[in-house]
Amino acid sequence: MIALSVNLNKIALIRNSREGNYPDVVAHGRVCLEAGAQGLTVHPRPDQRHIRPDDVRALAELCRSREEAEFNVEGNPFASPLKDYPGLMPLVLETKPDQCTLVPDSNDQLTSDHGFDLERDGARLEPLIAQLKDANIRVSLFMDPEPSQIKLAKEVGADRIELYTGPYAEAVKHQSDELESIFAAHCAAAEQACQLGLGVNAGHDLNLINLPRYRTLPGLQEVSIGHALTVDAISMGLENAVTAYLNCLAGN
């Protein structure tokens, strides 16, 4: 069964457009879990444009209170602290999520748009990965479907990779001539990861249109979906949107 981890960033983004705590990120996370989502994802950034450190702390408590719920915290381990954002590593080691997904995004990026170059960053990442694993936190690396990079992900100590699905989603949206080659590259990367003993996650711009095919990726264990699910929740309602994505992942 492929796990659905609902990314709550966009709920936090709406909240941050006004003073106060409306909508309540934790309450929406609870709805997602009660609707059957297997986990929750957040991606705190130093500028706190959406998820804030206290959200991470509160959601960690929520997931700990539910035996089957997994908490995944994403972010750049190299980002410097800013105001009351302590940095990803201190925040993750404090809250101890089930999984930490390391992502090479810069502060000025609108959203994550590429995987790690481990030839450049692997040596810096390796001790951080070891530190997280020593704290019993599963480590996933945000990666492009490149064979040499997948091999390095294993060598630096990652437990899983999260394949960056943005180009796949764009190819489906525009029915690009490159769609078949892009999907084939993702399948090959997933197969390679499985052969190396790495788990396979995926995320970025997955939705109810492009997910039915992507769910057939070899060895796929988890998808993280936020933007599209939040948009669908506007018309469907949040509980119904979660159910729709769960049904899609189950092939229904």
C-alpha positions in Angstrom: 0.0 0.0 0.0 1.3 3.5 -0.9 1.1 5.9 2.0 -0.4 9.4 1.6 1.4 12.1 3.6 -0.6 15.3 3.4 1.5 18.4 3.1 0.0 21.2 5.3 2.1 24.1 4.0 -0.7 25.7 2.0 -3.1 25.6 5.0 -0.4 27.5 7.0 0.0 30.0 4.1 -3.7 30.9 4.2 -3.5 31.3 8.0 -0.5 33.6 7.7 -2.4 36.0 5.4 -4.3 37.2 8.5 -3.5 37.6 12.2 -4.5 34.8 14.5 -4.8 31.0 14.0 -7.4 30.6 11.3 -7.4 28.2 9.7 -5.9 26.1 12.4 -3.1 23.9 10.9 -3.2 21.3 13.6 -7.0 20.9 13.3 -6.7 20.4 9.6 -3.9 17.9 10.1 -6.3 16.0 12.5 -9.0 16.0 9.8 -6.5 14.5 7.3 -5.5 11.7 9.7 -9.1 10.9 10.7 -10.0 10.7 7.0 -7.3 8.0 6.6 -4.1 9.8 5.5 -1.1 7.8 6.8 0.9 10.8 7.6 1.5 14.6 7.6 4.3 16.6 6.0 5.6 20.1 6.6 8.4 22.1 5.0 9.4 24.9 7.4 11.5 27.6 5.8 13.6 30.3 7.5 11.3 33.1 6.3 8.3 31.2 7.9 6.2 32.0 4.8 3.9 29.1 5.8 4.9 26.5 8.4 6.3 28.0 11.6 8.5 26.2 14.2 5.6 26.0 16.7 3.5 24.3 14.0 6.2 21.6 13.7 6.2 21.1 17.4 2.4 20.9 17.7 2.1 18.5 14.7 4.8 16.3 16.1 2.6 15.9 19.2 -0.5 15.2 17.1 1.2 12.4 15.2 2.7 11.0 18.3 -0.7 10.7 19.8 -1.9 8.5 16.9 -0.1 5.2 16.7 -0.2 4.7 13.0 0.4 8.4 11.9 3.9 9.3 10.5 5.3 12.8 10.6 7.7 14.0 7.9 9.6 17.2 8.1 11.2 18.5 5.0 13.8 21.2 4.5 17.3 22.4 3.7 19.8 21.3 6.5 22.2 24.0 5.4 19.8 26.9 5.9 20.9 29.4 8.6 18.7 30.2 11.6 16.6 33.3 11.2 14.8 35.1 14.0 12.9 32.3 15.9 13.6 29.7 13.1 16.3 27.6 14.7 17.5 25.9 11.6 16.2 22.6 10.2 18.5 20.3 12.1 17.9 21.7 15.6 14.1 21.7 14.9 14.1 18.2 13.6 16.3 16.8 16.5 14.0 18.6 19.0 10.7 17.3 17.5 12.0 13.8 16.3 9.6 13.2 13.4 9.4 9.7 11.9 11.1 10.9 8.8 13.2 13.9 7.7 13.4 14.7 4.0 16.4 16.8 3.2 15.8 19.2 0.3 18.3 21.5 -1.5 16.1 24.6 -1.7 17.4 28.1 -1.2 15.7 30.8 0.7 14.6 32.7 -2.4 13.0 29.7 -4.2 9.2 29.8 -4.6 9.2 26.0 -4.1 11.5 23.1 -4.4 12.6 22.5 -8.0 15.5 20.2 -8.1 17.2 17.3 -6.3 20.5 17.1 -4.6 23.8 17.1 -6.4 25.6 14.6 -4.1 28.9 14.9 -5.9 28.9 18.5 -4.6 26.9 18.1 -1.3 27.4 14.5 -0.3 30.4 15.1 2.0 28.5 17.8 3.9 25.3 15.8 4.1 26.9 12.5 5.4 27.5 13.6 9.0 24.0 15.2 9.2 22.4 12.1 7.9 24.3 10.1 10.5 23.1 12.5 13.2 19.5 12.1 12.2 19.7 8.3 12.1 21.4 8.2 15.5 18.2 10.0 16.7 16.1 7.2 15.1 14.8 9.5 12.4 14.5 7.9 8.9 16.3 10.0 6.3 15.1 10.7 2.8 16.9 12.7 0.2 15.1 14.8 -2.5 16.5 13.6 -5.7 16.2 13.8 -9.5 16.0 10.4 -11.3 19.7 10.3 -12.2 21.4 6.9 -11.8 24.8 8.2 -10.5 23.1 10.4 -7.9 20.8 7.6 -6.7 23.9 5.4 -6.1 25.5 8.2 -4.1 22.3 8.6 -2.0 23.0 5.1 -0.7 26.6 5.8 -0.2 26.0 8.8 2.0 23.7 6.8 4.3 20.1 7.8 3.2 17.3 5.4 4.0 15.0 6.6 1.2 14.9 8.9 -1.8 12.0 11.2 -2.7 11.9 11.5 -6.4 11.1 15.1 -7.6 8.0 14.7 -9.8 7.7 18.3 -11.0 8.9 17.6 -14.6 6.6 14.5 -14.8 3.6 16.6 -13.7 4.4 19.3 -16.2 4.8 16.7 -19.0 1.4 15.2 -18.1 -0.3 18.6 -18.0 1.0 19.6 -21.4 1.0 16.1 -22.9 4.6 16.6 -23.8 6.5 14.4 -26.2 9.0 13.9 -23.4 6.4 12.3 -21.1 7.4 8.7 -21.9 11.1 9.3 -21.4 10.5 11.2 -18.2 8.3 8.4 -16.7 10.8 5.7 -17.9 13.6 7.6 -16.1 11.5 7.7 -12.9 10.8 3.9 -13.2 14.5 3.2 -13.7 15.5 5.3 -10.7 12.9 3.6 -8.5 14.1 0.2 -9.6 17.7 1.2 -9.0 16.8 2.5 -5.5 15.1 -0.7 -4.6 18.0 -2.8 -5.8 20.3 -0.7 -3.6 18.0 -1.2 -0.6 16.6 2.4 -0.6 13.0 3.1 0.0 11.2 5.2 -2.7 9.0 8.3 -2.0 7.8 10.9 -4.4 6.4 14.3 -4.5 5.8 17.7 -6.1 2.7 18.7 -8.1 1.2 15.2 -8.0 -2.6 15.4 -8.4 -5.7 13.3 -9.2 -4.9 13.5 -12.9 -1.2 12.4 -13.0 -1.2 10.2 -9.9 -3.0 7.1 -11.4 0.0 6.4 -13.6 2.7 7.5 -11.2 1.3 5.1 -8.5 2.5 2.2 -10.7 6.2 3.3 -10.1 8.2 0.2 -8.9 8.5 0.0 -5.1 6.7 3.3 -4.5 6.1 3.6 -0.7 4.9 7.1 0.0 3.7 10.3 -1.8 3.6 13.7 -0.3 0.9 15.9 -1.6 -0.1 19.4 -0.5 -0.9 22.0 -3.1 -3.2 20.0 -5.3 -5.0 18.3 -2.4 -5.6 21.7 -0.8 -7.0 23.1 -4.0 -9.2 20.1 -4.5 -10.4 20.5 -0.9 -11.9 23.9 -1.8 -14.5 22.2 -4.0 -14.6 18.7 -2.4 -14.1 19.4 1.3 -10.9 18.3 3.0 -12.1 14.9 4.2 -13.4 14.1 0.7 -10.2 15.3 -0.9 -8.1 13.0 1.3 -10.5 10.1 0.5 -10.2 10.8 -3.2 -6.4 10.7 -3.1 -6.4 7.5 -1.0 -8.8 5.9 -3.5 -6.5 7.0 -6.4 -3.4 5.5 -4.7 -5.3 2.2 -4.1 -6.2 2.1 -7.8 -10.0 2.6 -7.2 
